[in-house]
Structure formats: C-alpha cells, structure tokens
Amino acid sequence: MWHFPRRWANRALCYAGIFGILFQLTAAVHAWWHAIPLPYFWLMLIAPALCLLSGLWPPLQPQREANDEA
C-alpha cells in the first residue's frame, strides 16, 4: 500500500512533500537556535504533508498507479 510511486505526477508530489517537510524542519531548528518565536509551526507542515500524502496514498493520487498485486 505504501510504496514510492512510479508515475511522474505522484513522484513529483512526493518529492515536493519531502522537500517541504525538510525545509520546514530546518527553518524550525534555525528559529529555535536563534530564539525566534514560531507560534504556528504545525500549521506550516500541513501543505507539505498533504503533498506527500497525495503522492503516496492511492485514493488521493492524481495519476492512477498500476496495480502490482496479483
């Protein structure tokens, strides 16, 4: 069920989600290191998480993956 997609749109969504999550985590560490308040950090993770989820979860994928189970 949870495997890295083969279709280009689904794979691009996964890459965008992974990059977004890593970028937000890096920004949060930077803000923490410099004592910059970041009150809504978890809300900033929603968009990259949705990108990653829509690339991995079959009901949300824009391109239908081939079913390898059989």
trRosetta pair geometry for C-beta under 8 A, 3 or more apart (Angstrom, degrees):
i j d omega theta_ij theta_ji phi_ij phi_ji
1 58 7.5 -96 -156 -8 73 114
2 56 5.9 20 -141 175 77 117
2 57 8.0 -17 -100 -84 79 61
3 56 8.0 163 59 -149 29 85
4 11 7.2 54 168 -113 89 87
4 14 6.5 125 -145 171 81 171
4 56 7.7 -48 -108 -108 39 89
5 10 3.5 -72 126 117 165 126
5 11 5.1 -140 84 -62 96 69
5 14 6.3 174 27 -23 103 135
5 55 5.9 -126 8 172 134 81
5 56 6.9 -142 -31 -100 102 43
5 61 6.8 154 -106 -125 147 132
5 65 5.8 -121 -138 -85 92 128
6 10 7.6 31 52 67 37 123
6 11 7.1 -20 -179 -52 8 118
6 65 6.4 112 36 -136 92 100
6 66 7.3 -26 53 25 137 98
7 10 4.6 71 70 19 96 110
7 11 6.5 -174 85 -11 44 92
7 61 7.5 100 54 177 134 124
7 63 4.0 -146 149 100 155 134
7 64 7.8 103 -40 70 158 29
7 65 6.0 -132 -9 -92 113 72
8 11 5.7 -59 -141 41 28 110
8 12 6.1 32 158 -23 65 106
8 63 7.5 53 49 15 60 162
9 12 5.7 -51 -145 34 30 112
9 13 6.6 32 153 -18 62 103
9 61 7.9 120 98 -176 101 81
9 62 4.9 -78 131 75 139 118
9 63 4.7 124 48 -11 118 119
10 13 5.8 -52 -152 34 32 112
10 14 6.6 34 149 -19 63 104
10 54 8.0 -136 -129 130 71 66
10 55 4.7 129 -174 -151 64 71
10 56 7.8 133 -178 -60 103 29
10 61 4.9 -1 -100 -145 119 109
10 62 6.8 -167 -68 44 73 78
10 63 5.5 -113 -28 52 100 98
10 65 6.7 -25 3 -63 169 103
11 14 5.5 -51 -151 34 36 114
11 15 6.4 34 152 -17 67 104
11 55 6.8 122 -83 -162 13 122
12 15 5.7 -52 -145 38 33 110
12 16 6.2 33 154 -18 65 107
12 55 7.5 -157 69 -108 44 128
13 16 5.7 -54 -143 39 31 111
13 17 6.2 31 156 -19 64 108
13 51 5.0 -156 -170 -176 79 77
13 52 7.2 175 142 -87 83 23
13 54 5.4 -89 173 90 150 92
13 55 3.3 -177 91 -67 104 107
13 62 7.5 138 -36 9 141 110
14 17 5.8 -57 -146 38 29 110
14 18 6.3 26 157 -16 65 107
14 51 7.6 179 -81 139 19 84
14 52 5.9 67 -130 -131 54 63
14 55 3.7 -153 -51 124 74 151
14 56 6.3 96 -96 -53 107 84
15 18 5.9 -54 -144 38 30 108
15 19 6.2 28 157 -16 65 109
15 55 8.0 169 7 -127 53 170
16 19 5.8 -56 -144 40 29 110
16 20 6.1 30 156 -21 64 110
16 48 7.2 -146 135 -130 71 76
16 51 4.8 -94 98 172 103 147
16 52 8.0 -148 82 -61 67 63
16 55 7.9 150 44 -42 90 141
17 20 5.6 -55 -143 37 29 112
17 21 6.3 26 160 -17 65 106
17 48 4.8 127 -147 -179 57 70
17 49 6.7 94 -155 -103 110 14
17 50 7.5 -154 -108 72 115 38
17 51 3.5 -172 -71 94 91 96
17 52 2.8 -180 145 -54 152 77
17 53 7.3 163 -126 0 157 53
17 54 8.0 163 -57 41 136 78
17 55 6.2 -146 4 16 132 127
18 21 6.0 -55 -146 37 28 108
18 22 6.3 24 157 -13 63 109
18 48 7.8 -174 -15 -178 10 112
18 52 6.3 107 -50 -97 60 114
19 22 5.9 -60 -147 42 28 108
19 23 6.0 29 156 -21 66 110
19 48 7.5 -138 76 -133 55 122
20 23 5.7 -55 -143 37 28 111
20 24 6.2 25 159 -16 64 107
20 47 6.5 -109 177 102 153 90
20 48 2.7 -164 104 -99 124 122
20 51 6.2 95 20 40 143 140
20 52 7.9 -138 53 -34 110 100
21 24 5.9 -55 -145 38 29 108
21 25 6.3 27 156 -16 64 108
21 45 6.5 53 -117 -142 78 92
21 48 4.6 -175 -50 128 68 139
21 49 6.8 87 -81 -68 111 67
21 52 6.8 4 -27 -34 128 142
22 25 5.8 -56 -145 39 30 110
22 26 6.2 32 155 -20 65 107
23 26 5.7 -55 -147 37 30 111
23 27 6.3 29 154 -17 65 106
23 48 7.7 174 46 -76 98 152
24 27 5.6 -52 -145 38 32 112
24 28 6.3 35 154 -22 64 105
24 41 7.5 132 172 -167 106 81
24 44 5.3 170 -135 123 127 110
24 45 5.6 172 117 -86 161 74
24 48 6.4 -149 -6 13 130 145
25 28 5.6 -51 -146 35 33 113
25 29 6.5 33 154 -18 64 102
26 29 5.8 -52 -148 36 32 109
26 30 6.4 33 152 -18 64 106
27 30 5.5 -53 -147 38 33 114
27 31 6.2 33 154 -19 66 105
27 38 7.9 138 131 -115 92 148
28 31 5.7 -52 -144 38 31 110
28 32 6.2 32 154 -19 64 106
28 38 6.0 -155 -124 94 74 168
28 41 5.4 69 -108 -141 121 131
29 32 5.6 -53 -145 38 31 112
29 33 6.1 35 154 -24 65 107
30 33 5.7 -53 -146 33 29 113
30 34 6.4 2 163 4 64 110
30 36 7.8 -3 120 32 73 127
31 34 6.4 -70 -143 52 27 93
31 36 4.1 -93 -151 70 79 104
31 37 7.6 -62 172 76 116 8
31 38 4.5 72 128 -42 158 125
32 35 7.5 25 -174 -78 30 34
32 36 7.8 -73 -44 46 21 72
32 38 7.5 -62 -55 14 70 126
38 41 4.8 59 133 -65 112 101
40 43 4.3 -26 171 31 102 122
40 44 6.5 111 118 -26 83 90
41 44 5.8 -60 -160 31 37 111
41 45 7.1 33 149 -21 66 103
42 45 5.7 -52 -157 28 42 114
42 46 7.8 64 146 -42 62 86
43 46 5.9 -25 -166 -9 45 117
44 47 7.5 -44 -173 23 44 100
45 48 6.1 -65 -157 50 52 101
45 49 5.4 52 150 -25 81 115
46 49 5.8 -66 -145 41 25 110
46 50 6.2 25 159 -20 65 108
47 50 5.8 -55 -146 35 28 109
47 51 6.6 31 154 -20 63 103
48 51 5.4 -49 -148 33 38 115
48 52 6.3 35 155 -16 68 104
49 52 5.7 -54 -147 39 33 110
49 53 6.0 31 154 -18 66 110
50 53 5.6 -54 -138 42 31 111
50 54 6.0 26 162 -15 66 109
51 54 6.1 -60 -143 40 24 103
51 55 6.5 20 157 -16 61 110
52 55 5.9 -62 -151 37 29 109
52 56 6.2 8 160 -5 66 116
53 56 6.1 -69 -140 46 29 99
53 57 5.3 -1 178 2 72 120
53 60 6.2 27 129 66 83 158
54 57 6.8 -49 -104 47 26 93
54 60 4.0 -105 -122 139 69 119
54 61 6.6 149 172 -86 63 39
54 62 7.3 43 160 -26 110 84
55 61 6.8 68 -141 -109 26 83
56 61 8.0 -150 61 -73 12 101
57 60 4.8 46 82 27 102 108
57 61 7.0 -165 85 -38 48 83
58 61 5.6 -39 -140 3 36 119
58 64 7.9 48 -160 -138 89 64
58 65 6.5 -95 -113 30 95 112
61 64 6.6 127 98 -94 118 34
61 65 6.4 -11 125 -19 171 95
67 70 6.9 73 123 -23 101 111
